[in-house]
Amino acid sequence: MSELKIPTELFYTEDHEWIRKDSDGFAYIGVTDFAQNSLGDIVYVEVDEIEIGDTFSKEEVFGTIEAVKTVSDLIMPVSCEVVEINEELEDTPDKVNESPYGDGWILKVKIQDEKEFVDLLDSVSYANITG
């Protein structure tokens, strides 16, 4: 197994989601390299029920990610409003395996409360929980 990637500019949850904050109050959300590696070959990312403009509270389930052997909930790292959904994952869910921090992003959101980031993990803390 190759060494897992944990980019330093991202924030992480204990549920293995990442969030990349942009300077304009928006952010991208996806699952970590650890998560995609643990799940194995991803066959489906289910966010079908989400529409642009939907709002979520921190720690709310916003979808599921399905691999060959298991299904895992996707947990929202911060309170936000959905502004974009990565539609490419519908036809090519394996982008999450190939590029979890790039083309494999799941949602783009508008952050509702910047203070919630203090509860997230930095790269060092996340590396500590993934062993």
MDTraj code that builds the backbone (N, CA, C; nanometers):
import mdtraj as md
import numpy as np

residues = "MET SER GLU LEU LYS ILE PRO THR GLU LEU PHE TYR THR GLU ASP HIS GLU TRP ILE ARG LYS ASP SER ASP GLY PHE ALA TYR ILE GLY VAL THR ASP PHE ALA GLN ASN SER LEU GLY ASP ILE VAL TYR VAL GLU VAL ASP GLU ILE GLU ILE GLY ASP THR PHE SER LYS GLU GLU VAL PHE GLY THR ILE GLU ALA VAL LYS THR VAL SER ASP LEU ILE MET PRO VAL SER CYS GLU VAL VAL GLU ILE ASN GLU GLU LEU GLU ASP THR PRO ASP LYS VAL ASN GLU SER PRO TYR GLY ASP GLY TRP ILE LEU LYS VAL LYS ILE GLN ASP GLU LYS GLU PHE VAL ASP LEU LEU ASP SER VAL SER TYR ALA ASN ILE THR GLY".split()
xyz = np.array([
    [0.0847, -0.1181, 0.0000],
    [0.0000, 0.0000, 0.0000],
    [0.0888, 0.1237, 0.0000],
    [0.0568, 0.2179, -0.0870],
    [0.1347, 0.3410, -0.0915],
    [0.0957, 0.4299, 0.0266],
    [0.1812, 0.5246, 0.0568],
    [0.1544, 0.6146, 0.1674],
    [0.0325, 0.7009, 0.1368],
    [-0.0543, 0.7145, 0.2350],
    [-0.1761, 0.7921, 0.2166],
    [-0.1444, 0.9400, 0.2103],
    [-0.2188, 1.0094, 0.1256],
    [-0.2009, 1.1536, 0.1114],
    [-0.2926, 1.2262, 0.2096],
    [-0.2338, 1.3251, 0.2803],
    [-0.3095, 1.4084, 0.3720],
    [-0.2632, 1.5528, 0.3497],
    [-0.3214, 1.6213, 0.2503],
    [-0.2785, 1.7582, 0.2211],
    [-0.2918, 1.8510, 0.3420],
    [-0.1916, 1.9342, 0.3613],
    [-0.1881, 2.0213, 0.4798],
    [-0.2862, 2.1371, 0.4728],
    [-0.3317, 2.1755, 0.3539],
    [-0.4200, 2.2921, 0.3428],
    [-0.5674, 2.2595, 0.3683],
    [-0.5991, 2.1339, 0.3913],
    [-0.7375, 2.0922, 0.4108],
    [-0.7704, 2.0756, 0.5586],
    [-0.9004, 2.0728, 0.5873],
    [-0.9501, 2.0375, 0.7195],
    [-1.0161, 1.9015, 0.7069],
    [-1.0208, 1.8258, 0.8191],
    [-1.0683, 1.6881, 0.8160],
    [-1.1662, 1.6607, 0.9292],
    [-1.2477, 1.5556, 0.9089],
    [-1.3362, 1.5087, 1.0155],
    [-1.2911, 1.3696, 1.0580],
    [-1.3358, 1.3287, 1.1753],
    [-1.3057, 1.1928, 1.2207],
    [-1.3801, 1.0884, 1.1377],
    [-1.4801, 1.1343, 1.0610],
    [-1.5560, 1.0449, 0.9720],
    [-1.4919, 1.0350, 0.8338],
    [-1.3746, 1.0970, 0.8177],
    [-1.2927, 1.0864, 0.6961],
    [-1.3446, 1.1668, 0.5769],
    [-1.4107, 1.2792, 0.6062],
    [-1.4392, 1.3763, 0.5019],
    [-1.3337, 1.4861, 0.5105],
    [-1.3107, 1.5525, 0.3977],
    [-1.2217, 1.6695, 0.3972],
    [-1.3010, 1.7891, 0.3475],
    [-1.2510, 1.9079, 0.3824],
    [-1.3105, 2.0313, 0.3327],
    [-1.1975, 2.1290, 0.3015],
    [-1.2055, 2.1867, 0.1834],
    [-1.1064, 2.2861, 0.1384],
    [-1.1760, 2.4210, 0.1286],
    [-1.1359, 2.5117, 0.2145],
    [-1.1963, 2.6439, 0.2209],
    [-1.1318, 2.7344, 0.1174],
    [-1.2153, 2.8009, 0.0365],
    [-1.1676, 2.9035, -0.0559],
    [-1.1758, 3.0385, 0.0141],
    [-1.1109, 3.1375, -0.0401],
    [-1.1090, 3.2697, 0.0220],
    [-1.2415, 3.3442, 0.0078],
    [-1.3319, 3.2941, -0.0743],
    [-1.4575, 3.3654, -0.1019],
    [-1.5783, 3.3149, -0.0224],
    [-1.5540, 3.2371, 0.0836],
    [-1.6640, 3.1861, 0.1644],
    [-1.7242, 3.0562, 0.1141],
    [-1.6629, 3.0005, 0.0093],
    [-1.7074, 2.8725, -0.0444],
    [-1.6059, 2.7637, -0.0079],
    [-1.6470, 2.6389, -0.0222],
    [-1.5580, 2.5277, 0.0097],
    [-1.5973, 2.4053, -0.0724],
    [-1.5009, 2.3172, -0.0924],
    [-1.5240, 2.1883, -0.1569],
    [-1.5173, 2.0809, -0.0498],
    [-1.5988, 1.9767, -0.0659],
    [-1.6060, 1.8655, 0.0292],
    [-1.5890, 1.7353, -0.0459],
    [-1.5156, 1.6435, 0.0152],
    [-1.4982, 1.5103, -0.0418],
    [-1.4601, 1.4119, 0.0671],
    [-1.4216, 1.2919, 0.0265],
    [-1.3737, 1.1930, 0.1227],
    [-1.2226, 1.1808, 0.1085],
    [-1.1590, 1.1436, 0.2165],
    [-1.0136, 1.1404, 0.2212],
    [-0.9552, 1.0200, 0.1469],
    [-0.8269, 1.0292, 0.1237],
    [-0.7524, 0.9189, 0.0647],
    [-0.7655, 0.7947, 0.1530],
    [-0.7598, 0.8138, 0.2847],
    [-0.7767, 0.7031, 0.3791],
    [-0.9123, 0.6358, 0.3577],
    [-1.0190, 0.7178, 0.3447],
    [-1.1541, 0.6633, 0.3274],
    [-1.1662, 0.5843, 0.1976],
    [-1.1212, 0.6436, 0.0864],
    [-1.1367, 0.5728, -0.0415],
    [-1.0525, 0.4464, -0.0423],
    [-0.9362, 0.4505, 0.0227],
    [-0.8491, 0.3332, 0.0292],
    [-0.9128, 0.2228, 0.1149],
    [-0.9746, 0.2624, 0.2250],
    [-1.0408, 0.1666, 0.3142],
    [-1.1641, 0.1053, 0.2504],
    [-1.2396, 0.1879, 0.1760],
    [-1.3619, 0.1390, 0.1126],
    [-1.3335, 0.0459, -0.0042],
    [-1.2260, 0.0709, -0.0762],
    [-1.1965, -0.0067, -0.1964],
    [-1.2586, 0.0590, -0.3180],
    [-1.2861, -0.0197, -0.4208],
    [-1.3376, 0.0345, -0.5465],
    [-1.4763, 0.0944, -0.5278],
    [-1.4858, 0.2255, -0.5466],
    [-1.6117, 0.2961, -0.5287],
    [-1.6957, 0.2815, -0.6552],
    [-1.8212, 0.2380, -0.6344],
    [-1.9092, 0.2113, -0.7479],
    [-2.0242, 0.3105, -0.7580],
    [-2.0501, 0.3866, -0.6500],
    [-2.1624, 0.4792, -0.6535],
    [-2.1467, 0.5837, -0.5445],
    [-2.1711, 0.7095, -0.5812],
    [-2.1771, 0.8188, -0.4849],
    [-2.3188, 0.8726, -0.4919],
    [-2.3946, 0.8537, -0.3834],
    [-2.5358, 0.8893, -0.3853],
    [-2.5601, 1.0227, -0.3154],
    [-2.5870, 1.1226, -0.3963],
    [-2.6287, 1.2539, -0.3470],
    [-2.7491, 1.3006, -0.4297],
    [-2.8243, 1.2018, -0.4816],
    [-2.9362, 1.2276, -0.5733],
    [-3.0431, 1.3194, -0.5145],
    [-3.0638, 1.3098, -0.3853],
    [-3.1716, 1.3854, -0.3224],
    [-3.1342, 1.5322, -0.3021],
    [-3.0072, 1.5656, -0.3197],
    [-2.9612, 1.7023, -0.2951],
    [-2.9877, 1.7905, -0.4159],
    [-3.0322, 1.9121, -0.3879],
    [-3.0510, 2.0120, -0.4927],
    [-2.9713, 2.1361, -0.4563],
    [-2.9340, 2.2122, -0.5582],
    [-2.8656, 2.3387, -0.5361],
    [-2.9540, 2.4251, -0.4467],
    [-2.8947, 2.4846, -0.3434],
    [-2.9700, 2.5673, -0.2499],
    [-3.0090, 2.4950, -0.1221],
    [-2.9983, 2.3611, -0.1203],
    [-3.0272, 2.2868, 0.0021],
    [-2.9269, 2.3267, 0.1098],
    [-2.9730, 2.3303, 0.2339],
    [-2.8837, 2.3614, 0.3452],
    [-2.8704, 2.2394, 0.4354],
    [-2.7544, 2.2292, 0.4973],
    [-2.7242, 2.1185, 0.5871],
    [-2.6617, 2.1724, 0.7148],
    [-2.6893, 2.1055, 0.8242],
    [-2.6239, 2.1362, 0.9500],
    [-2.4968, 2.0533, 0.9612],
    [-2.4048, 2.1028, 1.0394],
    [-2.2822, 2.0282, 1.0666],
    [-2.3201, 1.8908, 1.1209],
    [-2.2509, 1.7869, 1.0736],
    [-2.2662, 1.6470, 1.1142],
    [-2.3941, 1.5818, 1.0626],
    [-2.4650, 1.6467, 0.9711],
    [-2.5833, 1.5868, 0.9087],
    [-2.5387, 1.4954, 0.7944],
    [-2.6070, 1.3836, 0.7761],
    [-2.5780, 1.2930, 0.6645],
    [-2.6265, 1.3590, 0.5360],
    [-2.5379, 1.3652, 0.4343],
    [-2.5785, 1.4278, 0.3080],
    [-2.5761, 1.3319, 0.1901],
    [-2.5483, 1.2062, 0.2147],
    [-2.5480, 1.1072, 0.1075],
    [-2.4765, 0.9820, 0.1534],
    [-2.4508, 0.8952, 0.0567],
    [-2.3750, 0.7731, 0.0858],
    [-2.2737, 0.7503, -0.0237],
    [-2.1729, 0.6736, 0.0121],
    [-2.0728, 0.6329, -0.0850],
    [-2.0676, 0.4810, -0.0791],
    [-2.0804, 0.4197, -0.1965],
    [-2.0918, 0.2747, -0.2032],
    [-1.9702, 0.2151, -0.2720],
    [-1.9116, 0.1184, -0.2053],
    [-1.8011, 0.0428, -0.2631],
    [-1.8503, -0.0993, -0.2888],
    [-1.7638, -0.1824, -0.3427],
    [-1.8033, -0.3178, -0.3779],
    [-1.8594, -0.3934, -0.2566],
    [-1.7995, -0.3727, -0.1383],
    [-1.8377, -0.4520, -0.0221],
    [-1.9113, -0.3767, 0.0880],
    [-1.9239, -0.2433, 0.0771],
    [-1.9821, -0.1689, 0.1879],
    [-2.0433, -0.0369, 0.1408],
    [-2.1277, 0.0184, 0.2262],
    [-2.1857, 0.1507, 0.2032],
    [-2.1568, 0.2346, 0.3269],
    [-2.1124, 0.3590, 0.3071],
    [-2.0840, 0.4486, 0.4191],
    [-2.1594, 0.5795, 0.4015],
    [-2.2051, 0.6330, 0.5145],
    [-2.2692, 0.7641, 0.5118],
    [-2.1659, 0.8725, 0.4871],
    [-2.2086, 0.9788, 0.4212],
    [-2.1282, 1.0990, 0.4047],
    [-2.1799, 1.2005, 0.5058],
    [-2.0911, 1.2525, 0.5895],
    [-2.1283, 1.3413, 0.6994],
    [-2.0778, 1.4827, 0.6705],
    [-2.1658, 1.5812, 0.6799],
    [-2.1311, 1.7201, 0.6512],
    [-2.0361, 1.7745, 0.7589],
    [-1.9195, 1.8270, 0.7166],
    [-1.8234, 1.8782, 0.8152],
    [-1.8614, 2.0126, 0.8771],
    [-1.9384, 2.0949, 0.8059],
    [-1.9798, 2.2266, 0.8569],
    [-2.1204, 2.2578, 0.8063],
    [-2.1867, 2.3512, 0.8718],
    [-2.3168, 2.3983, 0.8235],
    [-2.2946, 2.4758, 0.6939],
    [-2.3806, 2.4492, 0.5947],
    [-2.3549, 2.5088, 0.4635],
    [-2.4776, 2.5033, 0.3743],
    [-2.4641, 2.5705, 0.2603],
    [-2.5636, 2.5659, 0.1534],
    [-2.4956, 2.5089, 0.0298],
    [-2.5588, 2.4133, -0.0344],
    [-2.5017, 2.3497, -0.1530],
    [-2.5117, 2.4447, -0.2722],
    [-2.3979, 2.4668, -0.3398],
    [-2.3980, 2.5522, -0.4582],
    [-2.3614, 2.4750, -0.5856],
    [-2.2997, 2.3580, -0.5693],
    [-2.2650, 2.2767, -0.6863],
    [-2.2477, 2.1317, -0.6435],
    [-2.2878, 2.0414, -0.7317],
    [-2.2724, 1.8974, -0.7108],
    [-2.1831, 1.8451, -0.8220],
    [-2.0872, 1.7616, -0.7876],
    [-1.9975, 1.7056, -0.8889],
    [-2.0722, 1.5992, -0.9678],
    [-2.1375, 1.6431, -1.0757],
    [-2.2210, 1.5545, -1.1585],
    [-2.1389, 1.4441, -1.2264],
    [-2.0097, 1.4660, -1.2446],
    [-1.9259, 1.3646, -1.3107],
    [-1.9212, 1.2341, -1.2320],
    [-1.9426, 1.2415, -1.1003],
    [-1.9355, 1.1205, -1.0181],
    [-2.0498, 1.0247, -1.0477],
    [-2.1580, 1.0755, -1.1083],
    [-2.2696, 0.9886, -1.1429],
    [-2.2253, 0.8809, -1.2428],
    [-2.1471, 0.9218, -1.3432],
    [-2.1006, 0.8280, -1.4455],
    [-1.9638, 0.7678, -1.4134],
    [-1.8834, 0.8408, -1.3354],
    [-1.7472, 0.7940, -1.3058],
    [-1.7161, 0.8080, -1.1564],
    [-1.7844, 0.7269, -1.0720],
    [-1.7603, 0.7354, -0.9281],
    [-1.6173, 0.6985, -0.8894],
    [-1.5465, 0.6276, -0.9783],
    [-1.4089, 0.5890, -0.9485],
    [-1.3139, 0.7090, -0.9431],
    [-1.3625, 0.8290, -0.9834],
    [-1.2803, 0.9501, -0.9678],
    [-1.2443, 0.9713, -0.8206],
    [-1.3328, 0.9259, -0.7302],
    [-1.3048, 0.9380, -0.5868],
    [-1.1822, 0.8535, -0.5509],
    [-1.1696, 0.7347, -0.6117],
    [-1.0509, 0.6517, -0.5888],
    [-0.9273, 0.7126, -0.6525],
    [-0.9428, 0.7611, -0.7749],
    [-0.8284, 0.8103, -0.8517],
    [-0.7757, 0.9441, -0.8008],
    [-0.8664, 1.0310, -0.7579],
    [-0.8275, 1.1676, -0.7214],
    [-0.9180, 1.2214, -0.6104],
    [-0.9058, 1.1654, -0.4875],
    [-0.9985, 1.2046, -0.3814],
    [-0.9944, 1.3533, -0.3470],
    [-0.8796, 1.4177, -0.3662],
    [-0.8673, 1.5603, -0.3327],
    [-0.8757, 1.6508, -0.4559],
    [-0.8948, 1.5922, -0.5722],
    [-0.9034, 1.6693, -0.6957],
    [-1.0377, 1.6479, -0.7617],
    [-1.0376, 1.5755, -0.8750],
    [-1.1606, 1.5518, -0.9519],
    [-1.2662, 1.4725, -0.8754],
    [-1.2281, 1.4104, -0.7641],
    [-1.3210, 1.3290, -0.6863],
    [-1.3985, 1.4054, -0.5795],
    [-1.3924, 1.5392, -0.5827],
    [-1.4711, 1.6170, -0.4860],
    [-1.6193, 1.5845, -0.5053],
    [-1.6987, 1.6046, -0.4005],
    [-1.8400, 1.5673, -0.4077],
    [-1.9309, 1.6895, -0.4162],
    [-1.9112, 1.7870, -0.3273],
    [-1.9961, 1.9060, -0.3243],
    [-1.9133, 2.0330, -0.3148],
    [-1.9666, 2.1409, -0.3716],
    [-1.9164, 2.2749, -0.3447],
    [-2.0265, 2.3427, -0.2637],
    [-1.9860, 2.4083, -0.1539],
    [-2.0834, 2.4662, -0.0622],
    [-2.0478, 2.6095, -0.0260],
    [-2.1480, 2.6824, 0.0209],
    [-2.1269, 2.8147, 0.0800],
    [-2.1276, 2.7943, 0.2306],
    [-2.0189, 2.8309, 0.2950],
    [-2.0027, 2.8117, 0.4387],
    [-2.0974, 2.9060, 0.5131],
    [-2.1680, 2.8519, 0.6132],
    [-2.2607, 2.9352, 0.6900],
    [-2.2003, 2.9875, 0.8199],
    [-2.1037, 2.9158, 0.8773],
    [-2.0452, 2.9595, 1.0045],
    [-1.8974, 2.9211, 1.0087],
    [-1.8113, 3.0172, 0.9803],
    [-1.6661, 2.9934, 0.9779],
    [-1.6144, 2.9392, 1.1111],
    [-1.6823, 2.9723, 1.2212],
    [-1.6353, 2.9295, 1.3538],
    [-1.6373, 2.7774, 1.3683],
    [-1.7177, 2.7103, 1.2890],
    [-1.7252, 2.5641, 1.2997],
    [-1.5946, 2.4961, 1.2584],
    [-1.5091, 2.5662, 1.1877],
    [-1.3821, 2.5075, 1.1456],
    [-1.2902, 2.4761, 1.2634],
    [-1.3112, 2.5426, 1.3780],
    [-1.2253, 2.5159, 1.4939],
    [-1.2435, 2.3735, 1.5455],
    [-1.3580, 2.3124, 1.5147],
    [-1.3843, 2.1757, 1.5600],
    [-1.3288, 2.0694, 1.4650],
    [-1.2779, 2.1122, 1.3496],
    [-1.2249, 2.0170, 1.2522],
    [-1.0783, 1.9874, 1.2811],
    [-1.0290, 1.8823, 1.2204],
    [-0.8902, 1.8394, 1.2397],
    [-0.7996, 1.9016, 1.1345],
    [-0.6773, 1.9368, 1.1755],
    [-0.5766, 1.9752, 1.0766],
    [-0.5092, 1.8476, 1.0272],
    [-0.4178, 1.8609, 0.9337],
    [-0.3569, 1.7429, 0.8717],
    [-0.2799, 1.6572, 0.9718],
    [-0.2130, 1.7196, 1.0678],
    [-0.1350, 1.6446, 1.1676],
    [-0.2282, 1.5643, 1.2573],
    [-0.3347, 1.6280, 1.3043],
    [-0.4310, 1.5583, 1.3901],
    [-0.4990, 1.4451, 1.3143],
    [-0.5314, 1.4702, 1.1886],
    [-0.5958, 1.3648, 1.1093],
    [-0.4994, 1.2474, 1.0869],
    [-0.3745, 1.2784, 1.0592],
    [-0.2739, 1.1727, 1.0403],
    [-0.2622, 1.0876, 1.1670],
    [-0.2748, 1.1501, 1.2822],
    [-0.2666, 1.0773, 1.4095],
    [-0.3800, 0.9790, 1.4266],
    [-0.5008, 1.0128, 1.3804],
    [-0.6123, 0.9191, 1.3991],
    [-0.6157, 0.8100, 1.2913],
    [-0.5456, 0.8317, 1.1802],
    [-0.5470, 0.7286, 1.0754],
    [-0.4292, 0.6337, 1.0887],
    [-0.3447, 0.6589, 1.1872],
    [-0.2360, 0.5679, 1.2191],
    [-0.1207, 0.5801, 1.1266],
])
top = md.Topology()
chain = top.add_chain()
for i, resn in enumerate(residues, 1):
    res = top.add_residue(resn, chain, resSeq=i)
    for name in ("N", "CA", "C"):
        top.add_atom(name, md.element.get_by_symbol(name[0]), res)
traj = md.Trajectory(xyz[None], top)
